[in-house]
Amino acid sequence: MALEILDWRDGSLLAKPVFDKLNELVASGVPESKILGVTINSDEESDTDLWCPQYDIPFNITGNVVVVHTHKTRKAPPQFAAAFVTADTRADLNGVVKHTLEVSKVSFAPIDAAVEATGMESGGMSPIGLPEGWPLLVDQHILSIPKLYLGSGIRPSKLVVDGSIFADLPGVTFVPTLGKPRAA
């Protein structure tokens, strides 16, 4: 099934934080050509493992963001962070993420807490539009993907960007081999 890439500018297919961040990037001088558009899918198809085969999109050009809680010490209160990798890999939380962020513990953030903190839907989270100040780790090879599909902040669509747009996001830390290959 072919996907149609639609204009992103009306914002109806993006969560508000994602739409606002894209507009902020464009206003700051980021070339709008790096934002390719949005696609529509059914809510049931939003899961990457269903979406990619349904639309014949390779996992290696589709991104997944993982929202985590980090703890500086075992008893410290949790802080949010996020890791963004391609769907053919899994973020190495207890290795690369933990060491890069210099924390003692990393765990998946509770879904309700992540939804409330981001203003995005579970299963549609985007690395673009996360709250200011959150550490965002991005697998370095994403920069070289010219047509990258990722969460739009809502389940029934995907945002499509040039991966190089992540170099324009403030506060991103690029990490080689942030993702480990998925088990077959």
Backbone as CSV, one residue per row, in Angstrom:
resi,resn,N_x,N_y,N_z,CA_x,CA_y,CA_z,C_x,C_y,C_z
1,MET,0.844,-1.171,0.000,0.000,0.000,0.000,0.897,1.245,0.000
2,ALA,0.656,2.166,-0.892,1.480,3.376,-1.013,1.032,4.429,-0.001
3,LEU,2.013,5.147,0.499,1.744,6.240,1.429,1.795,7.565,0.702
4,GLU,0.850,8.427,0.996,0.884,9.772,0.446,1.464,10.695,1.514
5,ILE,2.432,11.508,1.117,3.019,12.463,2.043,2.295,13.788,1.862
6,LEU,1.649,14.224,2.948,0.808,15.420,2.938,1.532,16.603,3.570
7,ASP,1.028,17.794,3.305,1.585,19.014,3.878,1.396,18.992,5.394
8,TRP,2.409,19.368,6.131,2.367,19.359,7.593,1.846,20.669,8.184
9,ARG,1.749,21.725,7.384,1.556,23.087,7.892,0.217,23.368,8.561
10,ASP,-0.840,22.605,8.272,-2.098,22.927,8.953,-2.119,22.371,10.384
11,GLY,-1.223,21.457,10.690,-1.052,20.969,12.050,-2.049,19.928,12.516
12,SER,-3.052,19.618,11.721,-4.093,18.688,12.179,-3.591,17.257,12.329
13,LEU,-2.482,16.931,11.696,-1.939,15.575,11.777,-0.710,15.494,12.676
14,LEU,-0.530,16.513,13.524,0.612,16.563,14.435,0.134,16.946,15.829
15,ALA,0.796,16.405,16.850,0.533,16.874,18.214,1.004,18.322,18.309
16,LYS,0.374,19.113,19.137,0.708,20.524,19.262,2.197,20.766,19.564
17,PRO,2.824,20.026,20.489,4.249,20.286,20.740,5.130,20.040,19.509
18,VAL,4.759,19.062,18.692,5.522,18.765,17.472,5.320,19.884,16.459
19,PHE,4.063,20.263,16.254,3.748,21.346,15.324,4.444,22.639,15.740
20,ASP,4.378,22.965,17.025,5.014,24.187,17.520,6.530,24.158,17.315
21,LYS,7.164,23.010,17.568,8.621,22.908,17.420,9.019,23.026,15.947
22,LEU,8.261,22.417,15.050,8.567,22.531,13.619,8.476,23.996,13.179
23,ASN,7.428,24.683,13.612,7.290,26.104,13.271,8.427,26.933,13.861
24,GLU,8.829,26.610,15.075,9.943,27.309,15.716,11.238,27.090,14.938
25,LEU,11.459,25.859,14.488,12.667,25.563,13.702,12.684,26.366,12.403
26,VAL,11.563,26.380,11.702,11.472,27.124,10.441,11.693,28.623,10.699
27,ALA,11.069,29.143,11.753,11.216,30.568,12.092,12.660,30.926,12.432
28,SER,13.417,29.943,12.942,14.811,30.193,13.314,15.772,30.043,12.135
29,GLY,15.233,29.691,10.958,16.076,29.603,9.772,16.375,28.207,9.273
30,VAL,15.840,27.188,9.937,16.030,25.819,9.445,15.260,25.700,8.122
31,PRO,15.915,25.206,7.071,15.207,25.090,5.783,13.956,24.215,5.904
32,GLU,12.839,24.765,5.466,11.579,24.026,5.530,11.636,22.760,4.683
33,SER,12.544,22.715,3.733,12.684,21.529,2.881,13.104,20.300,3.684
34,LYS,13.584,20.477,4.917,13.945,19.336,5.766,12.716,18.680,6.382
35,ILE,11.563,19.344,6.300,10.305,18.786,6.801,9.525,18.339,5.572
36,LEU,9.501,17.051,5.328,8.924,16.535,4.089,7.408,16.437,4.131
37,GLY,6.821,16.266,5.330,5.367,16.201,5.440,4.918,15.194,6.473
38,VAL,3.658,14.784,6.351,3.064,13.789,7.244,2.295,12.769,6.426
39,THR,2.168,11.589,6.989,1.368,10.536,6.368,0.223,10.191,7.309
40,ILE,-0.800,9.587,6.773,-1.952,9.154,7.568,-1.973,7.633,7.616
41,ASN,-2.310,7.111,8.777,-2.513,5.670,8.945,-3.631,5.471,9.955
42,SER,-4.131,4.271,10.052,-5.150,4.010,11.068,-4.472,3.913,12.431
43,ASP,-5.239,4.158,13.451,-4.731,4.066,14.825,-4.125,2.686,15.087
44,GLU,-4.783,1.653,14.584,-4.320,0.278,14.803,-2.970,0.014,14.136
45,GLU,-2.667,0.740,13.077,-1.414,0.529,12.335,-0.259,1.367,12.855
46,SER,-0.470,2.145,13.909,0.577,3.079,14.326,1.808,2.391,14.879
47,ASP,1.671,1.187,15.408,2.826,0.456,15.917,3.800,0.177,14.763
48,THR,5.047,0.507,14.969,6.058,0.391,13.914,6.121,-1.004,13.316
49,ASP,6.020,-2.034,14.155,6.117,-3.399,13.647,4.965,-3.766,12.726
50,LEU,3.835,-3.074,12.833,2.718,-3.275,11.908,2.783,-2.284,10.751
51,TRP,3.161,-1.044,11.057,3.156,0.041,10.083,4.154,-0.197,8.952
52,CYS,5.380,-0.546,9.279,6.410,-0.716,8.238,6.029,-1.770,7.201
53,PRO,5.647,-2.989,7.594,5.246,-3.970,6.578,3.993,-3.563,5.804
54,GLN,3.041,-2.931,6.498,1.792,-2.510,5.845,2.069,-1.563,4.680
55,TYR,3.015,-0.648,4.859,3.289,0.371,3.844,4.605,0.151,3.113
56,ASP,5.219,-1.005,3.333,6.468,-1.374,2.666,7.566,-0.324,2.895
57,ILE,7.674,0.128,4.141,8.700,1.086,4.535,9.738,0.324,5.356
58,PRO,11.009,0.387,4.976,12.036,-0.350,5.723,12.183,0.149,7.165
59,PHE,12.451,-0.768,8.060,12.677,-0.419,9.465,13.859,0.537,9.619
60,ASN,14.841,0.442,8.729,16.060,1.257,8.891,15.884,2.716,8.477
61,ILE,14.695,3.095,7.995,14.419,4.516,7.730,13.189,4.988,8.523
62,THR,12.871,4.209,9.554,11.767,4.540,10.446,12.348,4.674,11.851
63,GLY,11.990,5.735,12.543,12.563,5.967,13.867,11.589,5.713,14.993
64,ASN,12.150,5.311,16.126,11.385,5.117,17.351,12.054,5.894,18.475
65,VAL,11.246,6.584,19.265,11.762,7.293,20.427,11.337,6.525,21.677
66,VAL,12.254,6.433,22.622,11.985,5.791,23.896,12.113,6.866,24.968
67,VAL,11.043,7.072,25.740,11.076,8.027,26.846,11.436,7.244,28.107
68,VAL,12.451,7.731,28.804,12.965,7.017,29.967,13.012,7.920,31.198
69,HIS,13.099,7.265,32.328,13.421,7.931,33.589,14.878,7.607,33.896
70,THR,15.631,8.619,34.283,17.008,8.406,34.703,17.113,8.795,36.168
71,HIS,18.069,8.204,36.823,18.315,8.486,38.241,19.815,8.718,38.398
72,LYS,20.190,9.891,38.928,21.615,10.178,39.165,22.187,9.211,40.190
73,THR,21.394,8.921,41.204,21.750,7.905,42.191,20.540,6.999,42.338
74,ARG,20.720,5.872,42.937,19.617,4.908,43.073,18.407,5.503,43.799
75,LYS,18.632,6.432,44.737,17.530,6.999,45.513,17.088,8.368,45.021
76,ALA,17.730,8.885,43.995,17.373,10.213,43.476,16.036,10.145,42.746
77,PRO,15.278,11.247,42.738,14.018,11.249,41.990,14.295,11.122,40.489
78,PRO,13.357,10.548,39.758,13.594,10.341,38.323,13.566,11.647,37.532
79,GLN,14.356,11.668,36.483,14.369,12.758,35.507,14.052,12.140,34.149
80,PHE,13.342,12.883,33.295,13.035,12.378,31.959,14.227,12.556,31.019
81,ALA,14.323,11.659,30.069,15.263,11.749,28.954,14.645,10.931,27.825
82,ALA,15.229,11.023,26.627,14.719,10.246,25.500,15.873,9.773,24.630
83,ALA,15.649,8.641,23.989,16.615,8.080,23.048,15.879,7.817,21.739
84,PHE,16.527,8.181,20.624,15.904,8.032,19.309,16.802,7.187,18.424
85,VAL,16.260,6.067,17.966,16.992,5.109,17.139,16.123,4.671,15.967
86,THR,16.722,4.051,14.977,15.922,3.495,13.890,15.276,2.197,14.357
87,ALA,14.184,1.829,13.700,13.358,0.706,14.134,13.997,-0.656,13.895
88,ASP,15.125,-0.689,13.187,15.842,-1.957,13.043,16.778,-2.195,14.222
89,THR,16.740,-1.277,15.208,17.565,-1.403,16.408,16.710,-1.145,17.644
90,ARG,17.287,-1.411,18.787,16.687,-1.087,20.087,17.681,-0.207,20.827
91,ALA,17.188,0.836,21.485,18.070,1.715,22.254,18.735,0.915,23.371
92,ASP,20.040,1.066,23.488,20.814,0.376,24.515,20.718,1.177,25.817
93,LEU,19.625,0.961,26.548,19.348,1.763,27.735,20.369,1.558,28.843
94,ASN,20.640,0.307,29.187,21.501,0.041,30.335,22.990,0.061,30.008
95,GLY,23.312,0.319,28.764,24.711,0.456,28.375,24.976,1.878,27.921
96,VAL,24.747,2.131,26.642,25.094,3.416,26.032,24.320,4.583,26.648
97,VAL,23.006,4.459,26.820,22.209,5.564,27.367,22.671,5.883,28.789
98,LYS,22.778,4.878,29.614,23.177,5.057,31.008,24.552,5.728,31.108
99,HIS,25.500,5.265,30.309,26.856,5.815,30.378,26.935,7.211,29.757
100,THR,26.234,7.441,28.663,26.259,8.757,28.025,25.665,9.821,28.941
101,LEU,24.576,9.485,29.619,23.921,10.441,30.512,24.561,10.482,31.902
102,GLU,25.492,9.583,32.139,26.211,9.511,33.423,25.247,9.405,34.599
103,VAL,24.380,8.398,34.513,23.411,8.144,35.570,23.600,6.725,36.092
104,SER,23.029,6.462,37.264,23.198,5.125,37.843,22.103,4.160,37.408
105,LYS,20.965,4.718,36.961,19.847,3.846,36.584,19.040,4.481,35.459
106,VAL,18.598,3.649,34.518,17.710,4.063,33.437,16.573,3.049,33.369
107,SER,15.343,3.540,33.293,14.192,2.653,33.141,13.177,3.322,32.226
108,PHE,12.302,2.513,31.641,11.238,3.074,30.822,10.377,3.970,31.706
109,ALA,10.053,5.148,31.212,9.156,6.034,31.954,7.757,5.433,31.916
110,PRO,7.005,5.545,33.005,5.614,5.082,32.962,4.863,5.808,31.837
111,ILE,4.047,5.075,31.120,3.361,5.637,29.950,2.543,6.873,30.316
112,ASP,1.776,6.799,31.394,0.946,7.951,31.782,1.796,9.184,32.061
113,ALA,2.931,8.997,32.715,3.820,10.123,33.024,4.421,10.697,31.747
114,ALA,4.800,9.839,30.805,5.381,10.302,29.538,4.351,11.072,28.718
115,VAL,3.133,10.570,28.670,2.053,11.239,27.935,1.771,12.612,28.538
116,GLU,1.668,12.670,29.852,1.394,13.939,30.516,2.536,14.936,30.313
117,ALA,3.764,14.475,30.419,4.925,15.366,30.311,5.148,15.886,28.896
118,THR,4.817,15.082,27.891,5.109,15.458,26.503,3.947,16.120,25.781
119,GLY,2.728,15.833,26.192,1.561,16.290,25.438,1.380,15.493,24.157
120,MET,1.959,14.293,24.123,1.862,13.417,22.955,1.186,12.117,23.357
121,GLU,0.730,11.367,22.345,0.046,10.105,22.600,1.042,8.953,22.687
122,SER,0.740,8.004,23.559,1.517,6.770,23.625,1.399,6.055,22.281
123,GLY,2.487,5.591,21.762,2.482,4.921,20.465,2.646,5.881,19.306
124,GLY,2.775,7.171,19.598,2.971,8.169,18.548,4.027,9.199,18.930
125,MET,4.744,8.943,20.015,5.726,9.914,20.521,6.722,10.320,19.433
126,SER,7.132,11.575,19.518,8.107,12.120,18.570,9.297,12.680,19.341
127,PRO,10.494,12.560,18.783,11.643,13.211,19.406,11.652,14.711,19.144
128,ILE,10.852,15.153,18.190,10.738,16.581,17.880,9.554,17.123,18.676
129,GLY,9.814,18.091,19.542,8.756,18.661,20.362,8.752,18.170,21.796
130,LEU,9.788,17.435,22.186,9.884,17.027,23.585,10.090,18.260,24.458
131,PRO,9.746,18.184,25.727,9.915,19.334,26.607,11.358,19.846,26.644
132,GLU,11.477,21.159,26.715,12.792,21.796,26.762,13.562,21.301,27.985
133,GLY,14.833,21.074,27.793,15.682,20.642,28.888,15.836,19.141,29.018
134,TRP,14.986,18.386,28.319,15.151,16.926,28.370,16.390,16.542,27.580
135,PRO,17.231,15.688,28.112,18.296,15.140,27.283,17.681,14.299,26.163
136,LEU,18.151,14.505,24.941,17.714,13.705,23.798,18.948,13.128,23.138
137,LEU,19.078,11.809,23.200,20.164,11.102,22.536,19.647,10.597,21.203
138,VAL,20.413,10.828,20.140,20.023,10.416,18.792,21.148,9.582,18.194
139,ASP,20.789,8.416,17.665,21.796,7.589,16.981,22.358,8.391,15.818
140,GLN,23.656,8.537,15.788,24.324,9.442,14.849,24.004,9.161,13.383
141,HIS,23.818,7.908,13.019,23.585,7.600,11.601,22.253,8.155,11.091
142,ILE,21.349,8.542,11.995,20.062,9.126,11.591,20.272,10.401,10.773
143,LEU,21.344,11.122,11.061,21.638,12.364,10.323,21.739,12.145,8.817
144,SER,22.106,10.949,8.394,22.334,10.682,6.961,21.138,10.051,6.262
145,ILE,19.981,9.960,6.932,18.789,9.364,6.315,17.968,10.488,5.680
146,PRO,17.877,10.541,4.345,17.212,11.666,3.681,15.683,11.668,3.795
147,LYS,15.095,10.512,4.084,13.636,10.420,4.208,13.349,9.493,5.389
148,LEU,13.123,10.117,6.543,12.979,9.392,7.799,11.541,9.521,8.299
149,TYR,10.922,8.387,8.616,9.560,8.350,9.144,9.643,8.216,10.662
150,LEU,8.879,9.042,11.386,8.917,9.005,12.836,7.582,9.420,13.406
151,GLY,7.449,9.296,14.707,6.210,9.672,15.364,5.881,11.135,15.149
152,SER,4.590,11.413,15.087,4.093,12.775,14.885,3.524,13.347,16.177
153,GLY,3.575,12.554,17.239,2.979,12.950,18.496,1.568,12.416,18.672
154,ILE,0.963,11.950,17.569,-0.354,11.308,17.617,-0.261,9.977,16.880
155,ARG,-1.143,9.067,17.207,-1.061,7.716,16.626,-1.434,7.639,15.138
156,PRO,-2.424,8.402,14.657,-2.869,8.177,13.272,-2.036,8.859,12.185
157,SER,-0.796,9.220,12.478,0.055,9.785,11.423,1.523,9.591,11.769
158,LYS,2.363,9.783,10.764,3.822,9.769,10.926,4.352,11.062,10.323
159,LEU,5.344,11.619,10.974,6.060,12.781,10.455,7.181,12.265,9.557
160,VAL,7.438,12.971,8.460,8.510,12.575,7.539,9.473,13.755,7.436
161,VAL,10.739,13.501,7.766,11.749,14.559,7.751,13.035,14.049,7.128
162,ASP,13.899,14.984,6.784,15.281,14.656,6.452,15.981,14.481,7.796
163,GLY,16.663,13.370,7.992,17.315,13.098,9.270,18.292,14.175,9.698
164,SER,18.786,14.955,8.743,19.730,16.019,9.091,19.086,17.111,9.940
165,ILE,17.753,17.130,10.036,17.079,18.139,10.844,17.464,18.013,12.325
166,PHE,17.903,16.834,12.735,18.281,16.656,14.132,19.516,17.464,14.501
167,ALA,20.322,17.830,13.521,21.470,18.708,13.790,20.991,20.120,14.123
168,ASP,19.758,20.447,13.761,19.190,21.770,14.018,18.420,21.845,15.334
169,LEU,18.205,20.703,15.982,17.480,20.691,17.259,18.455,21.013,18.387
170,PRO,18.119,21.962,19.232,19.017,22.276,20.343,19.052,21.146,21.361
171,GLY,20.213,20.964,21.969,20.342,20.021,23.072,20.446,18.559,22.703
172,VAL,20.564,18.234,21.419,20.678,16.833,21.010,22.118,16.368,21.206
173,THR,22.261,15.157,21.718,23.568,14.511,21.796,23.556,13.362,20.804
174,PHE,24.483,13.400,19.853,24.569,12.330,18.854,25.502,11.252,19.381
175,VAL,25.042,10.013,19.278,25.765,8.898,19.848,25.909,7.814,18.789
176,PRO,27.160,7.454,18.435,27.314,6.331,17.521,26.857,5.046,18.213
177,THR,26.216,4.188,17.484,25.750,2.889,17.986,24.885,2.982,19.245
178,LEU,24.010,3.984,19.280,23.044,4.105,20.379,22.083,2.910,20.346
179,GLY,21.776,2.452,19.140,20.880,1.317,18.990,21.639,0.024,18.752
180,LYS,21.145,-1.036,19.348,21.698,-2.377,19.110,20.766,-3.073,18.125
181,PRO,21.294,-3.878,17.207,20.411,-4.588,16.270,19.347,-5.392,17.007
182,ARG,18.136,-5.354,16.454,17.035,-6.129,17.025,17.283,-7.613,16.803
183,ALA,16.820,-8.403,17.725,16.901,-9.861,17.544,15.968,-10.270,16.420
184,ALA,16.410,-11.234,15.630,15.602,-11.664,14.485,14.399,-12.442,14.902
